[in-house]
Amino acid sequence: MSGIGFVDLLVTFSSGLLHVVELKILKGKGAPGPSQLAIYMAHKNRKEGWLVFFDVRESGLKTAVPSSFKRAAGTIRTVVIDVNPIPPHQVS
């Protein structure tokens, strides 16, 4: 548990470096999670965090997600995983 809630994922490599990762489902416009992750980063004393989006939006409703967000706690890097890609027969 971290502060007001639970961190989705903490990854520690053999070097001991801790990564704070928040997982979110991207359903509409806007990117949920940066404020929540910034709280976790501050609590874990990390200046960088990862926000992973599972993009379930239909192809016509997708908008770009910034590659990073700057917050007082540090930098939040984003990863977008498209779980609803355009079928190959519809690609022009």
MARVEX-773992 format. One record per residue: residue number from 1; residue in one letter; chain; y, z, x of N, C-alpha, C in turn. Coordinates in nm, 3 decimals. Atoms other than C-alpha are relative to their C-alpha. Layout:
REM MARVEX-773992
<node NUM; a; A; <Y; Z; X>; <Y; Z; X>; <Y; Z; X>>
...
END
This chain:
REM MARVEX-773992
<node 1; m; A; <-0.118; 0.000; 0.085>; <0.000; 0.000; 0.000>; <0.123; 0.000; 0.089>>
<node 2; s; A; <-0.120; 0.011; -0.080>; <0.347; -0.081; 0.123>; <0.122; 0.016; -0.088>>
<node 3; g; A; <-0.120; -0.018; 0.079>; <0.658; 0.064; -0.036>; <-0.030; 0.006; -0.148>>
<node 4; i; A; <0.012; -0.002; 0.146>; <0.665; -0.028; -0.405>; <-0.124; -0.071; -0.052>>
<node 5; g; A; <0.117; 0.073; 0.048>; <0.346; -0.230; -0.418>; <-0.100; -0.022; 0.111>>
<node 6; f; A; <0.105; 0.029; -0.096>; <0.051; -0.374; -0.236>; <0.027; -0.132; 0.071>>
<node 7; v; A; <-0.008; 0.123; -0.078>; <0.075; -0.629; 0.044>; <-0.126; -0.079; -0.031>>
<node 8; d; A; <0.118; 0.081; 0.032>; <-0.153; -0.921; -0.042>; <-0.094; -0.012; 0.119>>
<node 9; l; A; <0.085; 0.025; -0.115>; <-0.275; -0.976; 0.311>; <0.072; 0.043; 0.128>>
<node 10; l; A; <-0.048; -0.032; -0.134>; <-0.224; -0.827; 0.657>; <-0.099; -0.059; 0.098>>
<node 11; v; A; <0.087; 0.066; -0.098>; <-0.361; -1.033; 0.944>; <0.037; 0.055; 0.137>>
<node 12; t; A; <-0.021; -0.049; -0.135>; <-0.403; -0.879; 1.288>; <-0.088; -0.081; 0.095>>
<node 13; f; A; <0.074; 0.076; -0.100>; <-0.500; -1.095; 1.583>; <-0.044; 0.093; 0.112>>
<node 14; s; A; <0.054; -0.083; -0.108>; <-0.682; -0.967; 1.893>; <0.111; 0.058; 0.088>>
<node 15; s; A; <-0.112; -0.051; -0.078>; <-0.343; -0.924; 2.061>; <0.064; 0.122; -0.065>>
<node 16; g; A; <-0.058; -0.113; 0.073>; <-0.259; -0.664; 1.796>; <0.120; -0.040; -0.085>>
<node 17; l; A; <-0.115; 0.047; 0.077>; <0.018; -0.877; 1.643>; <-0.035; -0.004; -0.149>>
<node 18; l; A; <0.021; -0.010; 0.144>; <0.043; -0.803; 1.270>; <0.083; -0.104; -0.074>>
<node 19; h; A; <-0.069; 0.096; 0.087>; <0.133; -1.074; 1.016>; <-0.010; 0.048; -0.143>>
<node 20; v; A; <-0.005; -0.039; 0.141>; <0.243; -0.984; 0.663>; <0.002; -0.128; -0.083>>
<node 21; v; A; <0.016; 0.122; 0.078>; <0.134; -1.246; 0.409>; <0.003; 0.036; -0.149>>
<node 22; e; A; <-0.006; -0.017; 0.144>; <0.225; -1.265; 0.040>; <-0.048; -0.130; -0.065>>
<node 23; l; A; <0.056; 0.116; 0.070>; <0.034; -1.501; -0.195>; <0.062; -0.009; -0.139>>
<node 24; k; A; <-0.062; 0.020; 0.132>; <0.203; -1.650; -0.503>; <-0.048; -0.132; -0.061>>
<node 25; i; A; <0.027; 0.124; 0.072>; <0.124; -1.910; -0.768>; <0.134; -0.059; -0.039>>
<node 26; l; A; <-0.124; 0.071; 0.029>; <0.402; -2.166; -0.801>; <-0.019; -0.078; -0.129>>
<node 27; k; A; <0.019; 0.060; 0.132>; <0.428; -2.257; -1.171>; <0.121; -0.080; -0.046>>
<node 28; g; A; <-0.121; 0.065; 0.049>; <0.788; -2.362; -1.232>; <0.100; -0.021; 0.111>>
<node 29; k; A; <-0.106; 0.015; -0.100>; <1.120; -2.406; -1.060>; <0.026; 0.133; 0.066>>
<node 30; g; A; <-0.026; -0.123; -0.073>; <1.219; -2.155; -0.800>; <-0.125; 0.048; 0.072>>
<node 31; a; A; <0.110; -0.049; -0.083>; <1.007; -1.980; -0.543>; <-0.006; 0.152; -0.011>>
<node 32; p; A; <0.010; -0.145; 0.013>; <0.892; -1.628; -0.637>; <-0.050; 0.065; 0.129>>
<node 33; g; A; <0.060; -0.077; -0.107>; <0.827; -1.365; -0.375>; <0.082; 0.036; 0.121>>
<node 34; p; A; <-0.069; -0.036; -0.124>; <1.085; -1.366; -0.093>; <0.052; 0.144; 0.003>>
<node 35; s; A; <-0.054; -0.137; 0.001>; <1.249; -1.038; -0.201>; <-0.111; 0.103; 0.016>>
<node 36; q; A; <0.114; -0.091; -0.009>; <0.914; -0.865; -0.244>; <-0.056; 0.002; 0.141>>
<node 37; l; A; <0.053; 0.007; -0.136>; <0.788; -0.988; 0.093>; <0.096; 0.064; 0.100>>
<node 38; a; A; <-0.099; -0.062; -0.090>; <1.113; -0.879; 0.264>; <-0.015; 0.152; 0.000>>
<node 39; i; A; <0.022; -0.146; 0.006>; <1.047; -0.522; 0.143>; <-0.123; 0.037; 0.082>>
<node 40; y; A; <0.123; -0.028; -0.076>; <0.694; -0.533; 0.286>; <0.024; -0.016; 0.150>>
<node 41; m; A; <-0.030; 0.022; -0.142>; <0.824; -0.675; 0.616>; <0.077; 0.118; 0.058>>
<node 42; a; A; <-0.079; -0.114; -0.047>; <1.079; -0.396; 0.647>; <-0.089; 0.124; 0.014>>
<node 43; h; A; <0.089; -0.117; -0.003>; <0.814; -0.133; 0.566>; <-0.097; -0.006; 0.118>>
<node 44; k; A; <0.095; 0.018; -0.111>; <0.576; -0.277; 0.828>; <0.071; -0.029; 0.132>>
<node 45; n; A; <-0.081; 0.023; -0.120>; <0.863; -0.325; 1.078>; <-0.029; -0.137; 0.064>>
<node 46; r; A; <0.024; 0.137; -0.046>; <0.804; -0.701; 1.104>; <0.122; -0.086; -0.030>>
<node 47; k; A; <-0.116; 0.087; 0.016>; <1.083; -0.958; 1.151>; <-0.038; -0.138; -0.052>>
<node 48; e; A; <0.048; 0.128; 0.052>; <0.868; -1.248; 1.028>; <-0.114; 0.026; -0.097>>
<node 49; g; A; <0.106; -0.010; 0.098>; <0.649; -1.286; 0.722>; <-0.038; -0.138; -0.050>>
<node 50; w; A; <0.052; 0.127; 0.051>; <0.448; -1.558; 0.551>; <-0.015; 0.008; -0.152>>
<node 51; l; A; <0.010; 0.010; 0.144>; <0.477; -1.662; 0.187>; <-0.081; -0.126; -0.030>>
<node 52; v; A; <0.091; 0.111; 0.027>; <0.184; -1.880; 0.075>; <0.001; -0.028; -0.150>>
<node 53; f; A; <-0.006; 0.041; 0.140>; <0.227; -2.073; -0.249>; <-0.120; -0.088; -0.034>>
<node 54; f; A; <0.100; 0.088; 0.058>; <-0.058; -2.219; -0.452>; <0.073; -0.075; -0.111>>
<node 55; d; A; <-0.083; 0.080; 0.089>; <0.128; -2.502; -0.626>; <-0.085; -0.061; -0.110>>
<node 56; v; A; <0.078; 0.048; 0.114>; <-0.022; -2.556; -0.973>; <0.083; -0.089; -0.093>>
<node 57; r; A; <-0.087; 0.083; 0.084>; <0.271; -2.761; -1.108>; <-0.053; -0.142; -0.008>>
<node 58; e; A; <0.038; 0.139; 0.016>; <0.204; -3.107; -1.245>; <0.090; -0.085; 0.090>>
<node 59; s; A; <-0.070; 0.081; -0.100>; <0.314; -3.389; -1.013>; <0.144; -0.033; -0.038>>
<node 60; g; A; <-0.135; 0.035; 0.043>; <0.620; -3.482; -1.221>; <0.097; 0.117; -0.003>>
<node 61; l; A; <-0.084; -0.119; 0.010>; <0.751; -3.124; -1.219>; <0.021; 0.071; 0.134>>
<node 62; k; A; <-0.009; -0.064; -0.132>; <0.733; -3.049; -0.846>; <0.141; -0.015; 0.058>>
<node 63; t; A; <-0.125; 0.000; -0.076>; <1.048; -2.956; -0.657>; <-0.031; 0.055; 0.139>>
<node 64; a; A; <0.023; -0.042; -0.137>; <1.078; -2.892; -0.287>; <0.012; 0.152; 0.015>>
<node 65; v; A; <-0.005; -0.143; -0.035>; <1.016; -2.542; -0.149>; <0.053; 0.006; 0.143>>
<node 66; p; A; <-0.053; -0.011; -0.136>; <1.222; -2.440; 0.155>; <-0.110; 0.039; 0.099>>
<node 67; s; A; <0.100; -0.033; -0.102>; <1.022; -2.416; 0.477>; <0.014; 0.144; 0.049>>
<node 68; s; A; <-0.020; -0.141; -0.035>; <1.172; -2.071; 0.534>; <0.115; 0.057; -0.081>>
<node 69; f; A; <-0.108; -0.074; 0.063>; <1.396; -1.807; 0.383>; <0.051; 0.101; 0.102>>
<node 70; k; A; <-0.058; -0.104; -0.085>; <1.633; -1.580; 0.573>; <0.036; 0.119; -0.088>>
<node 71; r; A; <-0.031; -0.124; 0.068>; <1.655; -1.220; 0.455>; <0.042; 0.102; 0.105>>
<node 72; a; A; <-0.042; -0.104; -0.095>; <1.800; -0.905; 0.610>; <-0.118; 0.052; 0.081>>
<node 73; a; A; <0.121; -0.049; -0.070>; <1.443; -0.803; 0.700>; <-0.046; -0.098; 0.108>>
<node 74; g; A; <0.043; 0.100; -0.098>; <1.391; -1.130; 0.894>; <-0.024; -0.135; -0.063>>
<node 75; t; A; <0.030; 0.137; 0.045>; <1.252; -1.479; 0.848>; <-0.132; -0.003; -0.075>>
<node 76; i; A; <0.121; 0.020; 0.080>; <1.002; -1.569; 0.578>; <-0.036; -0.147; 0.009>>
<node 77; r; A; <0.047; 0.138; -0.011>; <0.804; -1.884; 0.652>; <-0.091; -0.030; -0.120>>
<node 78; t; A; <0.079; 0.034; 0.119>; <0.642; -2.073; 0.366>; <-0.108; -0.103; 0.032>>
<node 79; v; A; <0.110; 0.097; -0.003>; <0.317; -2.263; 0.325>; <-0.027; -0.034; -0.146>>
<node 80; v; A; <0.028; 0.042; 0.138>; <0.257; -2.470; 0.009>; <-0.134; -0.072; -0.002>>
<node 81; i; A; <0.131; 0.062; 0.017>; <-0.098; -2.556; -0.096>; <-0.002; -0.065; -0.137>>
<node 82; d; A; <-0.002; 0.075; 0.125>; <-0.108; -2.828; -0.361>; <-0.139; 0.000; -0.061>>
<node 83; v; A; <0.130; -0.007; 0.065>; <-0.393; -2.747; -0.597>; <-0.010; -0.096; -0.119>>
<node 84; n; A; <-0.002; 0.097; 0.110>; <-0.297; -3.019; -0.846>; <0.056; -0.133; 0.053>>
<node 85; p; A; <-0.054; 0.124; -0.059>; <-0.251; -3.335; -0.633>; <-0.014; -0.119; -0.093>>
<node 86; i; A; <0.010; 0.124; 0.076>; <-0.201; -3.682; -0.772>; <-0.136; -0.062; 0.030>>
<node 87; p; A; <0.131; 0.066; -0.024>; <-0.544; -3.845; -0.821>; <0.022; -0.132; 0.075>>
<node 88; p; A; <-0.016; 0.121; -0.081>; <-0.597; -4.134; -0.575>; <0.026; -0.128; -0.081>>
<node 89; h; A; <-0.020; 0.122; 0.078>; <-0.608; -4.395; -0.851>; <0.140; -0.010; -0.059>>
<node 90; q; A; <-0.136; 0.002; 0.053>; <-0.251; -4.298; -0.957>; <0.105; -0.017; 0.108>>
<node 91; v; A; <-0.095; 0.014; -0.111>; <-0.091; -4.326; -0.613>; <0.039; -0.147; 0.011>>
<node 92; s; A; <-0.044; 0.141; -0.011>; <0.124; -4.637; -0.582>; <0.024; -0.040; 0.143>>
END
